């Protein structure tokens, strides 16, 4: 079936009429931009979100994803808009553009690694780049499997607290998230694996669980590691006492796409530096 005759269901469950090719793409999430980059579509991206640094060497129009300037976007004459907003149809802020013939696709943030695989496969179908998408997913699976096999030999597993927002509004992760999976893949244990999804822990919970290692991907304060070590009462936590508090690359651990394999490698070498020594 020619691709122009296909109707795909996007990752939010909306029916999408797929055109033969796309040459003017608006990407409304960094995770989407990185997929486009790896699929060879860098030169076809004409606009991004205000917080997207994927194409750092290229000056592109940038828009607020939550309040897009539809007039300015329309003036760019896009043929494809890919957004992380899950609403479609008349509830979409891009409904008028869609009615005019622009393809609008929703790829909500994937919570799990399997969801990331599915997002990449979907992008391959959308852009008629199935072979490239399959190769990306296969490479990711190979890396994940290699770390799972290696970490199977770890008997004394370290416990980890992963912080994605600092005090006083701390935020972390429980099970059913790709971050929790990444911790498990390298052979460690998330102190909050009994929680579900993203949530706000209390100081008391963290002190009671007393993690061996603290990881943070907070990149918007001057020194997130020093801030954690200086918190009142946290000096009794093993990770702080033993100087096991580390910053990990934000992009590799907060953007759900193929870059998480870099995050897995970094986390493995930080948590178990001797075990994963090259």
N, C-alpha and C positions, 0 to 999 in steps of 0.2 A: 504493500500500500504506500503510495507516495506520501511523504511527510505532510504535504499541504492538505491532505484529506484526513489526517488524523485528528481525533479529539482526545486529548489527554485529560486526566484528572490530576490537578495539581496537589501539592502536599497539604493543602487545607480542605481538599475535597471538592473544589470547584472544577466544572468542565471548562476546558481550554481548547479553543480552535487554534491549531498549530499551523503557522505559515511555513513556506518553503525555506526561508532564511531570514535572519535578523541582522541588521547592520547598524542600528542606532538604539543602544540598550541603556536604560536607566537602572542602576543597581541601588536598592534601598537597604542594604545591610553589608557590613564588612565580610561576613561569612559567604555571602553570595558573590561579592567582588572577587574573593580569592578563588572560588570555583571557576568563575569566568576567566580569570587569569590563567589558571592551570589548564583550562580547556582551549586556550589559544584565542580568547576573545578580548584581550586588553584593548586593542585598537578600535573595537566596536562599542566600547562603553563611553557614553557621552555625558553622563552625570552620575553623581554618587550622593551619599548622605554627608552631613556636616562633620561627622566623627569618623569617617572612613579614611584610613591612611594607606590602603592597599596600593594605590597608584601614586606613591609619593613623588615620583619623578615627572608626573604629568599634571598640569593644571586643568581641572575639570570643574564645571558648575556643581555646587553642593547645595543640597536642600535638607530641610528638617523633615525627617521621616514621619513624625507625628503630626506635623502641620505643613504639608507640602505646598509650595507655591505653584498651583496648577496652571496659572497663566504662563509663568516662565517655563514650566515643563512642556506645556503644549507648544510653545514657540520653538522648542528644540526639535519638534517633529519626531518623537521616538516611535519605533515600531514595536518595542518590547519594554515593559516595566516589570521588574522582579522585586517583590517586597516581602518583608517578614510579617506584615500585618495579615492576620488570618481571615478577616472579613472579605467577602466577595460580593459580586452582584451589585445591587443598589446600595448595599451598606458600605461598599468600598469608596474611599475618597477619590478613586480613579474611575468611577462608574461612567462619567461623561467621556473620558478618554477612551475607555473600552468600547463604548457605544459608537465612537467615531472610527473604530477599526484597530485601535492599538491593542496588542495582546498584553493582558495584565495577569501576572502569575504570583501566587502566594506560596512562600516557603517559610512557614513559621519556624522559630528556633528549635532545632532538634534537641530533645532532652538526653538521648542516649547515643552510643556509638553506632548501633544498628540504624538508628534514625539518620545519622550523618551519612552512612552508606547509601541509604535510600534517597536522600536528598541529592547526592552526587549522581546516582543512576537516573533520577528524574531529570536533572539538568542535561545529562547525555541524551535522553530521549527528546527533550524540548529543542535542543540545538542540533539534533542529528549528529551527535558526537558520541555515540554509544561505545565505540572502541576505546576512546580516550578515557571516558568515565569509568569503564570497566577496569582499565589498567590502573587508574588511581585507586579504586576500591581494592583491587587485588593487592596492590603494594601496601596499602594500609593494613589489610588483613594479615599479610605476611609479617609486617613489623609487630603487630599486636600478638600474633601467635608466637613469634620468637621470644618476646618478653614473657608471655605466659609460661612457655616451656622453661625458660631460664629461672623465673621466679618460683617455680614449683619446688625448687631445691632449698628455698628459704624456710627454715624451721622456726626460728625465733623472730616473728614478724613485729616490726615497729608499728606503733600507733601514730596516726597523723591527724592533726587539725588543719583544715584548709580554709583560709579566710579570703573572702572575695570583697568584703567591705569592712573598713576599720571601725574601731570604737569612735564614738559611742553607739554607732548603728551597725554593729557587727552582723555579717551575713556569711553563711557557710552552706554546706551541701550534705544531704543524706543520700540514701539509696535512690535508684532509678534516675541517676544523672550520669553524664559522661565523665564528670570529674571523679565521682565515686568509683566508676569503672577503671579510670586511669590509675587511681591509688591501688586498687586491687590487682591490676595487671602487673604492676611492678613489684608486687609481693608484700604490700603493707596493708594496714587496716585503718579505715576511716573511723574515728572515735564516734561519729554520728551515723553509723550505718544502720542504726535502729530508727532513725528519722527518715522521712520521705521527702524527696525533692529539695528545693532551695528554701532555707528558713533562717530565722534570726535566733542564734543561741544566746544564752546568758553567760556571764562570767562564771557563775557557780557551776554550770554544766561543764564548762571547759576545765575548771580547776579540779572537779571531781574525776573527770576522765583522764586528766594528767597526761597529755600526749607526749610521746618521745620526740616527735618532730612537728614543727609548725611551718606551714607553707603559706605564703601570701602572694597573690598576683595583683595587689593594689598598686596602681601606677600613677595615682593623682595626688599623693602626698610626698613630701621631700624624701623621707627615709622610713618606709613602712616597717622594716625589720627593727630599727631602733625604737620606733613608736611602740611596737609590740613588747619589746624587752623592758621598756620603761613603765608599762602599765602597773598601776597599784595592785599589789598582791600576786602578780604573775611571776615573781621571782622564785616561787616555790614549784612552778611547773618544770618537769624534767627537761623539756625542750629548751626552756630559757636557761636553766641552771647549767646545761651541758652545751650551750651555744649551738643549738640545733634549730635555729629559726632562719628561714631562707626566703628570698624573693625568687619567684619563678616567672618566666616570660608571660606577660599578660595575653599577648596575641595567641600564644600556643595553648593557653588553658581557658580562655574566655570566649573564643570564637569557634563555634562548632562546625569545623570542616576538616579537611585533610591535614591541617597544621597540627592537630592534636598528637600526631605521631612524634613530632619534635618535642612536644610537652611530655610525652611518656618517657622519651630518652632522657630529658633533663631531670625529671622527677626521679627516675631510677638512679641516676648518678649522684643526685643530691642525698636521697634517703639512704642508699646503700653504696657509698663511693668505692669501697673495697670490692664488694661483690660484683659490681658492674664495671670494674676497671677494664679498660680496653686491652 
